[in-house]
Amino acid sequence: MNSEEREGVARALLEAEELLLGKSREILRQLEPKSLEGDVLLFEARRSSVRGVGPKLLRVLTEKVSEVLGTPLQVRIHPKEQRKVEKRLYLDAANQTVHLLLRGLVQDPKPPVEGMNPIVIHGPAGVGKTFFLRRFLDALERPVAFWNAEDLIRQIIRRAHKGGLKPFCRALVESRILIIDEVHRFRNKQRCQVELARILDEMRSLGNLVLLASRHHPMKIYEFRESLASRFLGGFVVALSPPLKETLWKVLEDHGIRGARAESFLEGLGREPSMGRLLEAIARSKGSAEGSSPSEENGGGLWRPFEMGGWDLERLRDRVLREFQVSLQEFQGRRRPRHVSTARQVVAYLYTKGGISCSETARHLGWFSVSSVVHAVRRVEERMQRDDDFRRSVEGCIHG
């Protein structure tokens, strides 16, 4: 799927959600579009969600995606392939506090101390924030409102323009538990931040639990209202740190990776290792065991030259757009405000680091000279040296 098709599918999901209620709506939020081949649009979801797909949900979704994309489509929903390694929990000092906190909430889903609400889990990309939230979600035996911040932002903006914002927010407030993943993506969204603050205030007054995950500490989220950050800080803020090296060695050993090969995997993780990136490298290494190239065996392929088709370049670009909150129209437009220029420089940096030539990168970005690419790469490298948050954002784009 290209970016326009993905945006169309996302819009169709939002429109379909307005026509469904209860369990069907929750299942719809968990669908992930994977491919569009011919007239077949494939989604993936957790196996338990696939079992709950009814004829009405399938009919509504089929009608909406066909309408938005302008062509008759068939919809298929398949269960995700679960890697056993991803289900394993490796505990150490870096994640012990978060594990114990969430385990206690499964038994008694209330703030750990009265008034300490919301609970905010923060840490860099790949340390396992979403992994722990999903474990918590799977362990609960009650309805939960689970949102990715990007989806929630789209809903708030859409309903603010077309009506229905108050009932939507009221439904969130009445949830006994509200979980928002990647809440740092509310940065720059002033109107949405106001609504989020209102939702937090009302849920606190009702004693309903709010659980948030962020890549950054509340005080370090760029362009975040102080009033909202203070609400986060008034709750329970806990850091989820990168795993200890001993833990990573244990993971590698459990997968039969030892000695110099294990060391090369760890070197490929860089200065801030993450469990997510290591598991991804292990899976990729096993998947390419037959006929794998030396670059994939050294370092697990964490930073290898792209074997590029246009779709891979497009996917990487879209990761950057999501991370830096830039629309495709802004990225391709003639006006270049600062945040758009930064996104374009990061794309140039990632393309060249992935093995794309400067001339080819310039062609993809519509730049007239190779020197523009060289300058962009230098700017990104210099900023990564002095700005850890920026460096984490760029690395997050690399590893998804």
N, C-alpha and C positions, 0 to 999 in steps of 0.2 A: 504493500500500500504506500502511496505517496503521501506527502504531508496534507494535501487538500482532502484526500479521501479519509485520512485519520481524523481531521477536524470535522468532516461531515459525519463520520460515525459517532464521534463524541457528542455532536449536537443531536443526533438521532437518539442516543441513549438518554440525554436529558429530556427530550420531548416524550419519549416512551415512559420515562419515570413518572411524569405528571399524570399518566393514564392508569397507573398501577398503584396498588396499596400493599401494606404489610410486608409479608415474606417475599412476594414477587419483586417489590421495590428493592429490598435488601439484596436479593440475588442479582438484580440488574446492575447494582453498583459494583458488584464483584467481577463482572464480565470484562475480559481483556481482549480487544480485537487483535488477531494474530496475522491474518492474511486475507486477501481478496483475489481469488483465482477464478477467472471467468465470471459466472453469476453466483458463485458460492462465497459467502462471507463467513469466515471461521472465527469463533470466539473461544476462549478458554476460561475456566473457572475451577475452583476447588471441587473435588469429586462430590462432596456433600451438597454443594450448590447445584451441580448439574442434575443430581437426582431430584431436586425440588423444582426443576423447570416444568411448568405446566403449559397446556396448549394456548391459554390466553396470553401468557408472557411471550411465547414464541410468535404468535400471530401479531401482537402489537409491535414487537421488535422488528419483525420482517417488514411490516407495513411502513414503519418509520424510516428504516435505513433505505428502503427502496424509494421512498418519497424524497428524502434528503439528497441521496446520490443520483436521483433521476433515472434509475434503471431498475427493472424487476430483479430482485435478488432472492436467493435462498439463504437461510441462516442455519449454521451448524454450531452447536455448543459442545465442546469436548472437555473432558477433565484434564487438568494440568498433569504433566508427568512430574511426579514428586521424586526428587533425589533423596535417597536415604541420608546422605551426609548432611543435608540441610535441616533434618529433623533432630539431629543430635545436638545436645547441649553440653558445651564445654565451659565449666564454671572456673573462674579465677577471681582475683581481687578486683579486676576491672569491671566485672559484671555481676558480682555477688549481690551487691546492694539492690540493684534493679530486679534481679531474680527473686530475692526474698520479699521485696515490696509487692511485686505482682502476684506472687504465690499467696501472700496474705490477702490480697484483694479478691482473689478467686474465692476464698473461704468467706470473706466478709467484704463485699464491694462498697466500702465507704471510705472516706478520707482517713488516712492513718491516724491523724490527730484532728480533732474538731476544728474546723475553720481552715485547715491546710488543704485548700482546694482552689485551683486545679493542681494536679500532679504533672510536672513537666520533666520529661526525660530528654536530655540533650547530649549530643556527641557527633563527631564527624561522620562523613559518609562511610557506610560499610561496616560500622561497628556492631550492628544488630538491632537497631531501634525497631524497625518494622518486624523483624524476626520475633522479638519479645512481645510486641503488641499482638501479633498473630497467634502466638502461643497462648497468651492471655485470653484472646477472643475465642479460641478453640476450646479452652478449658471452662469457660463460663457456660452455664446452663440457663441463660436468660437472654431476652432480646437486647441488642446493643446497637446504638447508632455509630457506625464506623465510617469515617470519611477521610479521604485523602484531601489535603488542603486545596489543591488545584480544582478538584471537583466541587468542593464546597464554595469556593470563590466564584466559580462559574454559575452555580445555582443562585447565590446571593445577587450577583449582578443581573442575571436573567430575570429573576423575580422582582428585583427593584425596578426594572424597566417595564416589565409586562404585567406587574401586579402579582399578589399572592405571597409577598415577602413575610408579612406578619404571621399568617397561618404556618408557613414553613418554619420560621424561627420558633414559633410556639411548640411545634412538634419536636424540635430539637431539645428545647428546654424541658419538655415533659419526659424525655428519655431518662431512664434511671442512670444510664451510663452513656456518656458521649466521648468518643475517641476521635482525635484528629491527628493524622500523621502528616509530617512535613509542615508543621504550622508556621515555620519561618517563611514559607512562600506567601504569607499575608503581607510581607514587606511591600511598600509602595502602594498598597491597596487601602487608602485611607477610609473610604466608605465601608469597605468590608471589615476593617479593623474596628470601626464603631459598632457594627452589628455584632461582631464577635465579643466585644467587651460587654455589650448588653446581654448576650446569651450567657456569658460567664457569671454575671451578677445575678441573673435570675436563677440559674442552676445552683449557685451557692446558697441562695436564700431558701431553696427547696431541699437542700441537702443532697442533691444528685451529683454523682461523681463525674468530673471532667479529667480525662487523661490525654495529655498532649505529648507529641514527639517533635523535636526540633534539631536541626543540624547545629544551631548555635545557642549559646546561653541567651536568655531573654534580653539582657542588657547589650548584647552584641549583634542583634538582628538589625540590619541596615534599614533605615527609614521606617522604624517601628515606633508607634506612638508611646510616649513615656507612660501615659495612663494605662495602656494595655500591658506594657512590660511590668509595671508595678503590680498589676493584678496577677501576672504570672509569678512574680517574686513573692507575693503574699501567700502563695500556695506552698507546695513541696517540690523543690527543684533538685534533681539528682543527675549527676553526670554518668554517662556510659562511655567508658574509655576504650581505646584500642586494646586488644588482648595482649597478654604478656607473651614474651617470646617463647617461654617454656610451653605455653598452651599451644602456640602455633606448631612447635616441634611435635607435640603430642598428636595434633591433627594429622600432620604429614606422616608420622610414624604409623598411625592407624590405617593410612592408605598405602602403606608399603613404600613410602618415599623417604629415603634416608641419605646420610652422608653428604657428598658434594652436591647431589641433585637437590636435596632438601635445602641446602644453603642457597642454591641459586633461586629457588622459589622465594625464600625470604628476602633475598636481595632485590628481587623484582617487585616487592611490595613497597619499597621506598622508605621514607622517614616515618610515615605513620601507617603501619600495617593494619589491615582490617580482616576480620573473619570472612566477610562477604567476598572480598577480592581473592582471598586464598582459596575458598571453596570453588569460586568460578574458575580459577586457574587449574585446580585439580580436576574438575569436571572436563575442562577443555583438553587437558593433557590426556585424560583417559579416552575422551572421544576421538582424539586424533592419534591414538597409540600406533595404529597401523599407517605407515607412510607419513609420519609426522616429520616436520622439518626441524633442524637443529634449533632454530630460534624459538620453536614452541617448547622444546625440551628444556632450554635454558631460561629459567625464570617463569615457566608456566605460561608464556605468551602474554604476560601482563602489559608489555609495551613493545609489541612487535609491529613491523610494517604491515599495513593493511593489505589484504588480498582483495582489492577494491572492485566492487561494482558500484553503480550510482546509488543503489539503495543504502549501502553502508555509509557512504558520505552523507546522504540525506538524514539517516538516523542519527549520526553523530552531530550534525548541525542542529537537529531538532532537540537533542539533549542540551545543547548550549542555549538554545532559545528558551527552554523551560527553566533552566538554572538561572538565567539572567533576566527573566521576565520580559522577553521581547517577542512580539508577534511576528509571524512570517511576513506580513505586509510591511511592518517597520523595517525588518531586516533587508528586504528587497527594495525598499523605497529609496528615493533620492535624498530625503532629509536624513541627517545623521546626528541625532542627539547623542549625548555622551554615552548613555547606557547601550545604545545600539552600536556605536563604534567599538565599545569594549567587547561586545558579543562577536562582532566581525573579526576583531583581532584574535580572540580566543579560538574561533573556528580556524583561522589561518595557522595559528600555533599548533593546534591538534592535527590538522591535515599534514603539515610538514613533518611533525614528529612521528606521524604514522607512515611516512614514507612517500607521500605525494610530493612531487617536485614543486619548486616555487612558481614556475611558470604555469603548471597545471592548477595550482591553488589560486593564482591570480585570475586564471580564466574562469574558474568556478565562482569566484567572488565578484567578477566583473571589474577587476582592477586592471589598470593599463600597464603597470610595470612590475617587474619582479622586486624592485627595491621597496615597493609598498608592502610586500609580503615580509621581506627581511626586517623592515622597520616594525611591523606589527608583532612579529615573533620576538624581537628584542624588547619591545614594550611589555609584552606579557611576561617574559622571563624576569625582567627587572622587578616588575610588580610582585611576582610570585616570591621573589627573594625577600621582600620587605613586608608583605601582607599575607599572614598565614591563612586568614579567612578566604582571601581570593585564591590562594594556592589550593585550598581544600575544595573550593567550588570548581576549579578547573579539573582537578583530579577526579571529582565526582562525575564530571562529564565523560571522562575517559572510561570509567568503569560502570557507568550507568546508574 
